[in-house]
């Protein structure tokens, strides 16, 4: 299993990065991305510190670690610039906090994230068909999330991905010890969103492909 969206005490998670990585491995994950909430005030600090940990810890933890950021509640006109700054700071993966139905995310965030070329658009809520089509064109992955609240729009995201060809990944958006779900729950969340077994397997293949590409770039 692969999780490309997690949080530590560097933002609103409850685990320091080392414990988050250990718990992910214990739950059966082979790759984990640490993507704490970020804006222009903390972007470089978070990425640099996780990069330092990943280089030393992953070799002993039997798990691949990606250092990244989840750009969160940044005004849409600044999102493409912030994505570029995250990559310049060393981010190996850039996630953008999408227009979830459970938070007051500014309208236009989904489009700005896709146009800015993020890797994953997290919990994009009631994403528009045109935006999902653009994500398919630009190679931006849309997220099916196991996280309560954010998962309310999973069915909408799954349906638009099917109709537009946008590619999906499944993430936990983990903040706490119990947030790394096992394979049966991952599958249940996917099927509950309306995906077929084949589409669920495609999601997992997408995660493997994206993680493999990002890890190869790192090396």
Residue frames as a rotation matrix with the C-alpha (Angstrom) as fourth column:
UNK 1
0.573 0.819 0.000 0.00
0.819 -0.573 0.000 0.00
0.000 0.000 -1.000 0.00
UNK 2
-0.609 -0.714 0.346 1.02
0.730 -0.675 -0.107 3.60
0.310 0.188 0.932 -0.63
UNK 3
0.517 0.716 -0.469 -0.13
0.822 -0.567 0.040 6.79
-0.237 -0.406 -0.883 1.09
UNK 4
-0.348 -0.648 0.678 0.74
0.844 -0.532 -0.074 10.08
0.408 0.546 0.731 -0.59
UNK 5
-0.076 0.400 0.913 -1.00
-0.156 -0.909 0.386 12.45
0.985 -0.113 0.131 1.86
UNK 6
0.308 0.124 -0.943 -0.17
0.836 0.438 0.331 12.57
0.454 -0.891 0.031 5.59
UNK 7
0.430 -0.067 0.900 0.36
-0.233 -0.972 0.039 15.11
0.872 -0.227 -0.434 8.37
UNK 8
-0.123 -0.575 -0.809 2.68
0.802 0.423 -0.422 15.40
0.585 -0.700 0.409 11.36
UNK 9
0.346 0.185 -0.920 3.22
0.832 -0.513 0.210 17.84
-0.433 -0.838 -0.332 14.22
UNK 10
-0.801 -0.598 0.008 4.72
0.516 -0.684 0.516 20.19
-0.304 0.418 0.856 11.64
UNK 11
-0.679 0.665 0.310 1.08
-0.275 -0.623 0.732 21.09
0.681 0.412 0.606 10.91
UNK 12
-0.050 0.773 0.632 -2.08
-0.973 -0.182 0.145 19.65
0.227 -0.608 0.761 12.49
UNK 13
0.314 0.093 -0.945 -1.06
-0.080 0.994 0.071 16.01
0.946 0.053 0.320 12.95
UNK 14
0.848 0.075 0.524 -0.34
-0.521 -0.060 0.852 14.47
0.096 -0.995 -0.012 16.35
UNK 15
0.786 -0.584 0.203 2.74
0.494 0.791 0.362 12.40
-0.371 -0.184 0.910 15.44
UNK 16
0.177 -0.817 -0.549 6.31
-0.553 -0.544 0.631 13.50
-0.814 0.192 -0.548 14.88
UNK 17
0.338 0.011 -0.941 7.52
-0.933 0.137 -0.334 12.42
0.125 0.991 0.057 11.42
UNK 18
-0.703 -0.684 -0.194 9.55
-0.651 0.729 -0.212 9.44
0.286 -0.023 -0.958 12.69
UNK 19
-0.679 0.507 0.530 6.54
-0.148 0.613 -0.776 7.95
-0.719 -0.605 -0.342 14.48
UNK 20
0.347 0.818 -0.459 4.23
-0.668 -0.128 -0.733 8.61
-0.658 0.562 0.502 11.54
UNK 21
-0.026 -0.454 -0.891 6.66
-0.931 0.334 -0.144 6.75
0.363 0.826 -0.431 9.26
UNK 22
-0.922 -0.350 0.167 6.94
-0.388 0.823 -0.415 3.85
0.008 -0.447 -0.895 11.70
UNK 23
-0.331 0.878 0.345 3.17
-0.228 0.281 -0.932 3.55
-0.916 -0.387 0.107 12.10
UNK 24
0.373 0.419 -0.828 2.69
-0.890 -0.091 -0.447 3.64
-0.263 0.903 0.339 8.33
UNK 25
-0.442 -0.614 -0.654 5.14
-0.743 0.659 -0.117 0.76
0.503 0.434 -0.748 7.91
UNK 26
-0.904 0.123 0.410 3.53
-0.231 0.667 -0.708 -1.18
-0.360 -0.735 -0.575 10.76
UNK 27
0.047 0.998 -0.035 0.14
-0.441 -0.011 -0.898 -0.78
-0.896 0.058 0.439 9.04
UNK 28
0.227 0.000 0.974 1.56
0.569 0.812 -0.133 -2.32
-0.790 0.584 0.185 5.88
UNK 29
0.967 0.121 -0.226 2.49
-0.084 -0.685 -0.724 0.71
-0.242 0.719 -0.652 3.80
UNK 30
0.367 -0.868 0.334 5.61
0.883 0.438 0.169 0.53
-0.293 0.233 0.927 1.66
UNK 31
-0.623 -0.500 0.602 5.72
0.628 -0.779 0.004 4.21
0.467 0.380 0.799 0.67
UNK 32
0.373 0.716 -0.590 4.51
0.898 -0.439 0.034 7.24
-0.235 -0.542 -0.807 2.61
UNK 33
-0.279 -0.383 0.881 4.60
0.562 -0.809 -0.173 10.92
0.778 0.447 0.441 1.70
UNK 34
-0.196 0.156 -0.968 4.80
0.880 -0.407 -0.244 13.49
-0.432 -0.900 -0.058 4.49
UNK 35
-0.478 0.173 0.861 2.77
0.622 -0.626 0.471 16.43
0.620 0.761 0.191 3.18
UNK 36
-0.381 0.332 -0.863 2.12
0.815 -0.320 -0.483 18.87
-0.437 -0.887 -0.149 6.00
UNK 37
0.678 0.707 0.203 -0.14
0.733 -0.624 -0.272 21.85
-0.066 0.333 -0.941 5.49
UNK 38
-0.368 -0.893 -0.260 1.88
0.779 -0.448 0.439 24.71
-0.508 -0.041 0.860 4.06
UNK 39
0.897 0.392 0.204 1.72
0.438 -0.731 -0.523 28.25
-0.056 0.558 -0.828 2.80
UNK 40
0.484 -0.760 0.433 4.44
0.139 -0.422 -0.896 30.82
0.864 0.494 -0.099 2.16
UNK 41
0.547 -0.235 0.804 5.12
-0.768 -0.523 0.370 31.14
0.334 -0.819 -0.466 5.91
UNK 42
0.314 -0.361 0.878 6.30
-0.670 0.570 0.474 27.58
-0.672 -0.738 -0.063 6.59
UNK 43
0.923 0.206 -0.326 6.84
-0.385 0.554 -0.738 25.90
0.028 0.807 0.590 3.23
UNK 44
0.277 -0.907 -0.318 10.62
-0.475 0.159 -0.866 25.69
0.835 0.391 -0.387 3.12
UNK 45
-0.310 -0.393 0.866 11.03
-0.949 0.077 -0.305 24.89
0.053 -0.916 -0.397 6.83
UNK 46
0.449 0.591 0.671 8.73
-0.634 0.739 -0.227 21.86
-0.630 -0.323 0.706 6.70
UNK 47
0.947 -0.047 -0.319 10.14
-0.238 0.564 -0.791 20.42
0.217 0.824 0.523 3.48
UNK 48
0.104 -0.995 -0.009 13.79
-0.631 -0.059 -0.773 20.80
0.769 0.086 -0.634 4.44
UNK 49
-0.268 -0.199 0.943 13.28
-0.943 0.253 -0.215 19.14
-0.196 -0.947 -0.255 7.82
UNK 50
0.651 0.544 0.530 11.40
-0.414 0.839 -0.352 16.14
-0.636 0.010 0.771 6.41
UNK 51
0.772 -0.464 -0.435 13.97
-0.357 0.249 -0.900 15.76
0.526 0.850 0.026 3.64
UNK 52
-0.213 -0.897 0.387 16.68
-0.868 -0.008 -0.497 15.53
0.449 -0.442 -0.777 6.30
UNK 53
-0.049 0.279 0.959 14.73
-0.756 0.617 -0.218 12.86
-0.652 -0.736 0.181 8.17
UNK 54
0.865 0.499 -0.060 13.83
-0.407 0.625 -0.666 10.90
-0.295 0.600 0.744 5.05
UNK 55
0.419 -0.778 -0.468 17.43
-0.627 0.125 -0.769 10.59
0.657 0.616 -0.436 3.93
UNK 56
-0.594 -0.722 0.355 18.51
-0.736 0.309 -0.603 9.05
0.325 -0.619 -0.715 7.23
UNK 57
-0.318 0.525 0.790 15.44
-0.736 0.389 -0.555 7.28
-0.598 -0.757 0.263 8.62
UNK 58
0.565 0.704 -0.430 14.01
-0.814 0.388 -0.433 5.53
-0.138 0.595 0.792 5.57
UNK 59
-0.081 -0.686 -0.723 17.06
-0.683 0.566 -0.461 3.32
0.725 0.457 -0.515 5.12
UNK 60
-0.947 -0.300 0.117 16.42
-0.274 0.562 -0.780 1.79
0.168 -0.771 -0.614 8.55
UNK 61
-0.451 0.858 0.246 12.62
-0.622 -0.105 -0.776 1.85
-0.640 -0.502 0.581 8.52
UNK 62
-0.821 0.094 0.563 12.06
0.382 0.824 0.419 -0.45
-0.424 0.559 -0.712 5.51
UNK 63
0.380 0.916 0.126 9.77
0.773 -0.239 -0.587 2.09
-0.508 0.321 -0.799 3.88
UNK 64
-0.503 -0.472 0.724 10.22
0.798 -0.575 0.179 4.69
0.332 0.668 0.666 1.16
UNK 65
0.129 0.469 -0.874 9.58
0.734 -0.638 -0.234 8.25
-0.667 -0.611 -0.427 2.33
UNK 66
-0.181 -0.085 0.980 8.72
0.805 -0.585 0.098 11.25
0.565 0.806 0.174 0.17
UNK 67
-0.495 -0.019 -0.869 9.03
0.627 -0.700 -0.342 14.77
-0.601 -0.714 0.358 1.55
UNK 68
-0.501 0.382 0.777 6.38
0.677 -0.387 0.626 17.15
0.539 0.840 -0.065 0.31
UNK 69
-0.930 0.278 -0.240 3.72
-0.052 -0.748 -0.662 19.65
-0.363 -0.603 0.710 1.23
UNK 70
-0.182 0.925 0.333 -0.02
0.982 0.151 0.115 20.14
0.056 0.347 -0.936 1.07
UNK 71
-0.960 -0.117 0.256 -0.60
0.142 -0.987 0.080 23.71
0.243 0.113 0.963 -0.03
UNK 72
-0.346 0.821 -0.454 -3.58
0.929 0.368 -0.044 24.74
0.131 -0.437 -0.890 2.04
UNK 73
0.549 0.730 -0.406 -6.01
0.770 -0.631 -0.094 27.69
-0.325 -0.261 -0.909 1.94
UNK 74
-0.602 -0.723 -0.339 -3.64
0.409 -0.644 0.647 29.72
-0.686 0.251 0.683 -0.23
UNK 75
0.208 0.700 -0.683 -5.47
-0.368 -0.591 -0.718 32.28
-0.906 0.400 0.134 -2.42
UNK 76
0.673 0.146 0.725 -5.94
0.444 0.704 -0.554 30.74
-0.591 0.695 0.409 -5.87
UNK 77
0.942 -0.334 -0.010 -3.86
-0.197 -0.532 -0.823 33.36
0.270 0.778 -0.567 -7.74
UNK 78
0.236 -0.903 0.358 -0.86
-0.972 -0.214 0.102 32.43
-0.016 -0.372 -0.928 -5.55
UNK 79
0.693 0.100 0.714 -1.19
-0.303 0.939 0.163 28.64
-0.654 -0.329 0.681 -5.83
UNK 80
0.913 -0.399 0.087 0.86
0.280 0.456 -0.845 28.10
0.297 0.796 0.528 -9.02
UNK 81
0.296 -0.828 0.476 3.66
-0.531 -0.557 -0.639 30.24
0.794 -0.063 -0.605 -7.59
UNK 82
0.269 -0.151 0.951 3.53
-0.937 0.189 0.295 28.36
-0.224 -0.970 -0.091 -4.28
UNK 83
0.945 0.043 0.323 3.70
0.033 0.974 -0.224 25.00
-0.324 0.223 0.919 -6.08
UNK 84
0.661 -0.740 0.128 6.82
0.136 -0.049 -0.989 26.20
0.738 0.671 0.068 -7.89
UNK 85
0.141 -0.605 0.784 8.36
-0.835 -0.498 -0.233 27.43
0.532 -0.622 -0.575 -4.65
UNK 86
0.648 0.141 0.749 7.67
-0.599 0.701 0.387 24.08
-0.470 -0.699 0.539 -2.98
UNK 87
0.932 -0.328 0.151 9.48
0.354 0.747 -0.563 22.25
0.072 0.578 0.813 -5.75
UNK 88
0.403 -0.817 0.413 12.38
-0.183 -0.514 -0.838 24.72
0.897 0.262 -0.356 -5.57
UNK 89
0.233 -0.256 0.938 12.62
-0.964 -0.186 0.189 24.02
0.126 -0.949 -0.291 -1.82
UNK 90
-0.768 -0.638 -0.057 13.05
-0.635 0.770 -0.064 20.32
0.085 -0.013 -0.996 -2.56
UNK 91
0.013 0.847 0.531 9.50
-0.701 0.386 -0.599 18.97
-0.713 -0.364 0.599 -2.36
UNK 92
-0.933 -0.339 0.117 9.34
-0.190 0.744 0.640 15.56
-0.304 0.575 -0.759 -3.97
UNK 93
-0.478 0.856 0.196 5.55
0.815 0.348 0.464 15.65
0.329 0.381 -0.864 -4.08
UNK 94
-0.969 0.247 -0.002 3.16
-0.234 -0.919 -0.317 18.61
-0.080 -0.307 0.948 -4.02
UNK 95
-0.422 0.903 -0.083 -0.42
0.894 0.430 0.125 18.10
0.148 -0.021 -0.989 -2.92
UNK 96
-0.861 0.251 0.442 -3.00
-0.256 -0.965 0.049 20.90
0.439 -0.071 0.896 -2.92
UNK 97
-0.769 0.630 -0.110 -5.87
0.327 0.239 -0.914 21.04
-0.550 -0.739 -0.389 -0.41
UNK 98
-0.819 0.447 0.360 -8.87
0.354 -0.101 0.930 20.93
0.452 0.889 -0.076 -2.70
UNK 99
-0.622 0.653 0.432 -12.37
-0.637 -0.743 0.206 22.35
0.456 -0.146 0.878 -2.37
UNK 100
-0.850 0.277 -0.447 -13.65
0.445 0.832 -0.330 19.86
0.281 -0.480 -0.831 0.20
UNK 101
-0.037 0.940 0.340 -17.30
0.215 -0.325 0.921 20.30
0.976 0.107 -0.190 1.14
UNK 102
0.526 0.270 -0.806 -16.39
0.786 0.206 0.582 20.42
0.323 -0.941 -0.104 4.85
UNK 103
-0.175 -0.626 -0.760 -14.18
0.750 -0.585 0.309 23.54
-0.638 -0.516 0.571 4.85
UNK 104
0.762 0.501 -0.409 -14.47
0.187 -0.776 -0.603 27.08
-0.620 0.383 -0.685 3.46
UNK 105
-0.315 -0.888 0.336 -11.89
0.620 0.076 0.781 26.57
-0.719 0.454 0.526 0.71
UNK 106
-0.174 0.220 -0.960 -11.90
-0.410 -0.902 -0.133 29.47
-0.895 0.370 0.248 -1.72
UNK 107
0.727 0.489 0.482 -13.58
0.265 0.447 -0.854 28.77
-0.634 0.749 0.195 -5.04
UNK 108
0.834 -0.472 -0.286 -11.02
-0.483 -0.375 -0.791 28.52
0.266 0.798 -0.541 -7.81
UNK 109
0.180 -0.794 0.581 -8.58
-0.807 0.219 0.548 26.49
-0.562 -0.568 -0.601 -5.71
UNK 110
0.413 0.006 0.911 -9.14
0.222 0.969 -0.108 23.27
-0.883 0.247 0.399 -7.68
UNK 111
0.944 -0.007 0.330 -8.54
0.326 -0.141 -0.935 24.98
0.053 0.990 -0.131 -11.01
UNK 112
0.659 -0.737 0.149 -5.46
-0.728 -0.675 -0.117 26.86
0.187 -0.032 -0.982 -9.80
UNK 113
0.215 -0.567 0.795 -3.98
-0.529 0.617 0.582 23.64
-0.821 -0.546 -0.167 -8.40
UNK 114
0.550 0.053 0.833 -4.46
0.524 0.755 -0.394 21.80
-0.650 0.653 0.388 -11.70
UNK 115
0.946 -0.192 0.261 -3.19
0.108 -0.574 -0.812 24.69
0.306 0.796 -0.522 -13.79
UNK 116
0.541 -0.768 0.344 -0.19
-0.840 -0.478 0.255 24.99
-0.031 -0.427 -0.904 -11.44
UNK 117
0.235 -0.446 -0.863 0.73
-0.483 0.717 -0.502 21.36
0.843 0.536 -0.047 -12.01
UNK 118
-0.018 -0.195 0.981 0.45
-0.970 0.242 0.030 19.84
-0.243 -0.951 -0.194 -8.56
UNK 119
-0.888 -0.341 -0.308 0.89
-0.403 0.900 0.167 16.08
0.220 0.272 -0.937 -8.28
UNK 120
-0.584 0.719 -0.376 -2.30
0.751 0.654 0.084 15.31
0.306 -0.233 -0.923 -6.33
UNK 121
-0.533 0.558 0.636 -5.44
-0.496 -0.815 0.299 17.39
0.685 -0.156 0.711 -5.82
UNK 122
-0.964 0.085 -0.250 -6.65
0.248 0.620 -0.744 16.27
0.092 -0.780 -0.619 -2.40
UNK 123
-0.384 0.894 -0.233 -10.35
0.790 0.187 -0.584 15.84
-0.479 -0.408 -0.778 -1.59
UNK 124
-0.977 -0.140 0.164 -11.52
0.211 -0.771 0.601 18.09
0.042 0.622 0.782 -4.46
UNK 125
-0.542 0.814 -0.210 -15.15
-0.072 -0.294 -0.953 18.10
-0.838 -0.501 0.218 -3.31
UNK 126
0.479 0.813 0.333 -17.70
0.387 0.145 -0.911 18.98
-0.788 0.565 -0.245 -5.98
UNK 127
-0.550 -0.794 -0.257 -15.05
0.028 -0.326 0.945 19.42
-0.834 0.513 0.201 -8.65
UNK 128
0.325 0.684 -0.653 -16.43
-0.628 -0.361 -0.690 20.65
-0.708 0.634 0.312 -11.98
UNK 129
0.767 0.007 0.642 -16.38
0.368 0.815 -0.448 18.40
-0.526 0.579 0.623 -15.06
UNK 130
0.870 -0.459 0.179 -14.14
-0.066 -0.468 -0.881 20.87
0.488 0.755 -0.437 -16.89
UNK 131
0.345 -0.758 0.553 -11.66
-0.939 -0.283 0.197 20.78
0.007 -0.587 -0.809 -14.02
UNK 132
0.400 -0.159 0.903 -11.62
-0.224 0.938 0.265 16.99
-0.889 -0.308 0.340 -13.91
UNK 133
0.911 -0.057 0.409 -11.04
0.404 0.328 -0.854 16.92
-0.085 0.943 0.322 -17.68
UNK 134
0.666 -0.709 0.232 -8.15
-0.517 -0.663 -0.541 19.37
0.537 0.241 -0.808 -17.30
UNK 135
0.298 -0.541 0.787 -6.68
-0.795 0.316 0.518 17.19
-0.529 -0.780 -0.336 -14.53
UNK 136
0.674 -0.011 0.739 -6.78
0.276 0.931 -0.238 14.26
-0.686 0.364 0.630 -16.94
UNK 137
0.905 -0.301 0.301 -5.06
0.217 -0.281 -0.935 16.34
0.366 0.911 -0.188 -19.61
UNK 138
0.463 -0.735 0.496 -2.39
-0.701 -0.646 -0.303 17.71
0.543 -0.207 -0.814 -17.25
UNK 139
-0.028 -0.484 -0.874 -1.67
0.160 0.861 -0.482 14.43
0.987 -0.154 0.053 -15.44
UNK 140
-0.616 -0.071 0.784 -2.89
-0.702 -0.400 -0.589 15.66
0.356 -0.914 0.196 -12.05
UNK 141
-0.672 0.345 -0.656 -4.21
0.387 0.918 0.086 12.84
0.632 -0.196 -0.750 -9.87
UNK 142
-0.036 0.752 0.658 -7.51
-0.678 -0.502 0.537 13.30
0.734 -0.427 0.528 -8.02
UNK 143
-0.895 -0.422 0.141 -7.87
-0.356 0.489 -0.796 11.87
0.267 -0.763 -0.588 -4.54
UNK 144
0.368 0.856 -0.365 -10.33
-0.091 0.423 0.902 9.40
0.926 -0.298 0.233 -3.11
UNK 145
-0.502 -0.615 0.608 -9.91
-0.581 -0.281 -0.763 9.87
0.641 -0.737 -0.217 0.62
UNK 146
-0.236 0.372 -0.898 -10.56
0.567 0.803 0.184 7.61
0.789 -0.466 -0.400 3.57
UNK 147
-0.955 -0.228 -0.188 -10.81
0.283 -0.522 -0.805 10.63
0.086 -0.822 0.563 5.89
UNK 148
-0.134 0.958 -0.253 -14.17
0.958 0.060 -0.282 11.35
-0.255 -0.280 -0.926 7.50
UNK 149
0.290 0.332 -0.897 -15.85
0.169 -0.941 -0.293 14.48
-0.942 -0.067 -0.329 6.24
UNK 150
-0.338 -0.504 -0.795 -13.62
-0.701 -0.429 0.570 14.95
-0.628 0.750 -0.208 3.23
UNK 151
-0.940 -0.092 0.329 -14.85
0.088 0.865 0.494 11.57
-0.330 0.493 -0.805 1.95
UNK 152
-0.125 0.990 -0.064 -18.42
0.118 -0.049 -0.992 12.84
-0.985 -0.131 -0.110 1.54
UNK 153
0.488 0.292 -0.823 -17.76
-0.687 -0.454 -0.568 13.81
-0.539 0.842 -0.021 -2.08
UNK 154
-0.510 -0.753 0.415 -15.84
-0.338 0.619 0.709 10.66
-0.791 0.221 -0.570 -3.03
UNK 155
-0.017 0.589 0.808 -18.70
0.612 0.645 -0.457 9.40
-0.790 0.487 -0.372 -5.15
UNK 156
0.880 0.317 -0.353 -18.83
-0.012 -0.729 -0.684 12.63
-0.474 0.606 -0.638 -7.16
UNK 157
0.133 -0.926 -0.353 -15.07
-0.821 -0.302 0.485 12.58
-0.556 0.225 -0.800 -7.69
UNK 158
-0.509 -0.311 0.803 -15.15
0.019 0.928 0.371 8.93
-0.860 0.205 -0.467 -8.77
UNK 159
0.399 0.759 0.514 -17.97
0.595 0.212 -0.775 9.51
-0.697 0.615 -0.367 -11.25
UNK 160
0.864 -0.100 -0.494 -16.25
-0.360 -0.808 -0.466 12.49
-0.353 0.580 -0.734 -12.86
UNK 161
-0.207 -0.975 0.081 -12.96
-0.670 0.201 0.715 10.65
-0.713 0.093 -0.695 -13.05
UNK 162
-0.261 0.179 0.949 -14.71
0.432 0.901 -0.051 7.85
-0.863 0.396 -0.312 -14.91
UNK 163
0.679 0.677 0.283 -16.38
0.555 -0.221 -0.802 10.23
-0.480 0.702 -0.526 -17.40
UNK 164
0.889 -0.340 -0.305 -13.32
-0.429 -0.853 -0.297 12.43
-0.159 0.395 -0.905 -18.03
UNK 165
0.676 -0.675 -0.294 -10.44
0.308 0.622 -0.720 9.97
0.669 0.396 0.629 -17.79
UNK 166
0.268 -0.578 0.771 -8.90
-0.798 -0.582 -0.159 11.67
0.540 -0.572 -0.617 -14.76
UNK 167
-0.077 -0.414 -0.907 -6.74
0.160 0.893 -0.421 9.31
0.984 -0.177 -0.003 -12.74
UNK 168
0.714 0.481 0.509 -7.41
-0.454 -0.237 0.859 8.55
0.533 -0.844 0.049 -9.08
UNK 169
-0.528 -0.738 -0.420 -5.31
-0.009 0.500 -0.866 7.67
0.849 -0.453 -0.270 -6.06
UNK 170
0.655 0.693 -0.302 -6.49
0.262 0.167 0.950 6.59
0.709 -0.702 -0.073 -2.60
UNK 171
-0.514 -0.815 0.269 -5.03
0.024 -0.327 -0.945 8.41
0.858 -0.479 0.187 0.41
UNK 172
-0.094 0.425 -0.901 -5.69
0.924 0.373 0.080 8.42
0.370 -0.825 -0.427 4.15
UNK 173
0.145 0.025 0.989 -4.94
-0.126 -0.991 0.044 12.10
0.981 -0.130 -0.141 4.88
UNK 174
0.317 -0.024 -0.948 -3.55
0.758 0.607 0.239 10.63
0.570 -0.795 0.210 8.10
UNK 175
0.228 -0.201 0.953 -3.29
-0.425 -0.901 -0.089 12.90
0.876 -0.385 -0.291 11.14
UNK 176
0.203 0.002 0.979 -3.29
-0.973 0.107 0.202 10.39
-0.104 -0.994 0.024 14.02
UNK 177
-0.632 -0.629 0.453 -2.17
-0.619 0.761 0.192 6.83
-0.465 -0.159 -0.871 14.87
UNK 178
-0.293 0.584 0.757 -5.39
0.202 0.811 -0.548 5.12
-0.935 -0.008 -0.356 13.79
UNK 179
0.330 0.520 -0.788 -5.70
-0.536 -0.584 -0.610 6.85
-0.777 0.623 0.086 10.43
UNK 180
-0.567 -0.555 -0.608 -3.69
-0.820 0.313 0.479 4.35
-0.076 0.771 -0.633 8.35
UNK 181
0.450 0.832 0.324 -6.42
-0.750 0.549 -0.369 2.00
-0.485 -0.078 0.871 7.18
UNK 182
-0.376 -0.550 0.746 -5.71
-0.124 0.827 0.548 -1.52
-0.918 0.113 -0.379 6.00
UNK 183
-0.983 -0.122 -0.139 -6.25
-0.150 0.084 0.985 -2.95
-0.108 0.989 -0.101 2.52
UNK 184
-0.529 0.845 0.076 -9.81
0.846 0.518 0.125 -4.11
0.066 0.131 -0.989 3.16
UNK 185
0.179 0.591 -0.787 -10.93
0.585 -0.707 -0.398 -0.64
-0.791 -0.389 -0.472 4.29
UNK 186
-0.599 -0.425 -0.679 -9.15
-0.300 -0.667 0.682 1.02
-0.742 0.612 0.272 1.38
UNK 187
-0.955 0.272 0.117 -11.03
0.241 0.486 0.840 -1.28
0.171 0.831 -0.530 -0.96
UNK 188
-0.210 0.938 -0.277 -14.33
0.956 0.138 -0.258 -0.69
-0.203 -0.319 -0.926 0.88
UNK 189
-0.074 0.134 -0.988 -13.95
0.142 -0.980 -0.143 3.09
-0.987 -0.150 0.053 0.61
UNK 190
-0.859 -0.305 -0.411 -13.23
-0.349 -0.239 0.906 2.78
-0.375 0.922 0.099 -3.11
UNK 191
-0.785 0.616 0.067 -16.20
0.537 0.623 0.570 0.49
0.309 0.483 -0.819 -3.76
UNK 192
-0.102 0.754 -0.649 -18.38
0.852 -0.271 -0.448 2.69
-0.514 -0.598 -0.615 -1.56
UNK 193
-0.371 -0.107 -0.923 -17.51
-0.203 -0.960 0.193 5.62
-0.906 0.259 0.334 -3.82
UNK 194
0.652 0.738 -0.176 -18.93
-0.381 0.117 -0.917 3.65
-0.656 0.665 0.358 -6.73
UNK 195
-0.145 -0.774 -0.617 -15.71
-0.987 0.068 0.146 2.30
-0.072 0.630 -0.774 -8.19
UNK 196
0.845 0.301 -0.442 -15.63
-0.379 0.920 -0.098 -1.20
0.377 0.251 0.892 -9.61
UNK 197
0.762 -0.615 0.204 -13.05
0.239 0.559 0.794 -3.75
-0.602 -0.556 0.573 -8.47
UNK 198
0.289 -0.667 0.687 -11.07
0.950 0.114 -0.290 -3.04
0.115 0.737 0.666 -11.64
UNK 199
0.503 -0.072 0.861 -11.20
0.131 -0.979 -0.158 0.70
0.854 0.192 -0.483 -11.03
UNK 200
0.942 -0.201 0.267 -10.06
-0.299 -0.148 0.943 0.20
-0.150 -0.968 -0.200 -7.44
UNK 201
0.519 -0.787 0.332 -7.11
0.661 0.616 0.427 -1.84
-0.541 -0.003 0.841 -8.67
UNK 202
0.312 -0.373 0.874 -6.34
0.741 -0.480 -0.469 0.95
0.595 0.794 0.126 -11.16
UNK 203
0.857 0.021 0.515 -6.23
-0.263 -0.841 0.472 3.43
0.443 -0.540 -0.716 -8.27
UNK 204
0.778 -0.587 0.223 -3.66
-0.017 0.335 0.942 1.33
-0.628 -0.737 0.250 -6.48
UNK 205
0.300 -0.665 0.684 -1.65
0.939 0.331 -0.090 0.97
-0.167 0.669 0.724 -9.68
UNK 206
0.605 -0.030 0.796 -1.77
0.305 -0.914 -0.267 4.76
0.735 0.405 -0.544 -10.11
UNK 207
0.922 -0.261 0.286 -0.33
-0.376 -0.425 0.823 5.23
-0.093 -0.867 -0.490 -6.62
UNK 208
0.516 -0.764 0.388 2.47
0.463 0.630 0.623 2.79
-0.721 -0.141 0.679 -7.37
UNK 209
0.332 -0.363 0.871 3.24
0.903 -0.145 -0.404 4.50
0.273 0.920 0.279 -10.67
UNK 210
0.743 -0.007 0.670 3.28
-0.036 -0.999 0.029 8.01
0.669 -0.045 -0.742 -9.19
UNK 211
0.862 -0.439 0.252 5.32
-0.297 -0.036 0.954 7.01
-0.410 -0.898 -0.162 -6.15
UNK 212
0.447 -0.720 0.530 7.79
0.719 0.642 0.266 5.11
-0.532 0.262 0.805 -8.32
UNK 213
0.432 -0.256 0.865 8.24
0.685 -0.530 -0.500 8.06
0.586 0.808 -0.054 -10.64
UNK 214
0.812 -0.075 0.579 8.77
-0.328 -0.878 0.347 10.49
0.483 -0.472 -0.738 -7.76
UNK 215
0.783 -0.556 0.278 11.20
-0.047 0.393 0.918 8.16
-0.620 -0.732 0.282 -5.99
UNK 216
0.369 -0.656 0.659 13.22
0.915 0.381 -0.133 7.74
-0.164 0.652 0.740 -9.17
UNK 217
0.574 -0.133 0.808 13.38
0.244 -0.915 -0.323 11.53
0.782 0.382 -0.492 -9.58
UNK 218
0.925 -0.209 0.317 14.62
-0.374 -0.366 0.852 11.74
-0.062 -0.907 -0.417 -5.98
UNK 219
0.562 -0.733 0.383 17.41
0.373 0.638 0.674 9.31
-0.738 -0.236 0.632 -6.69
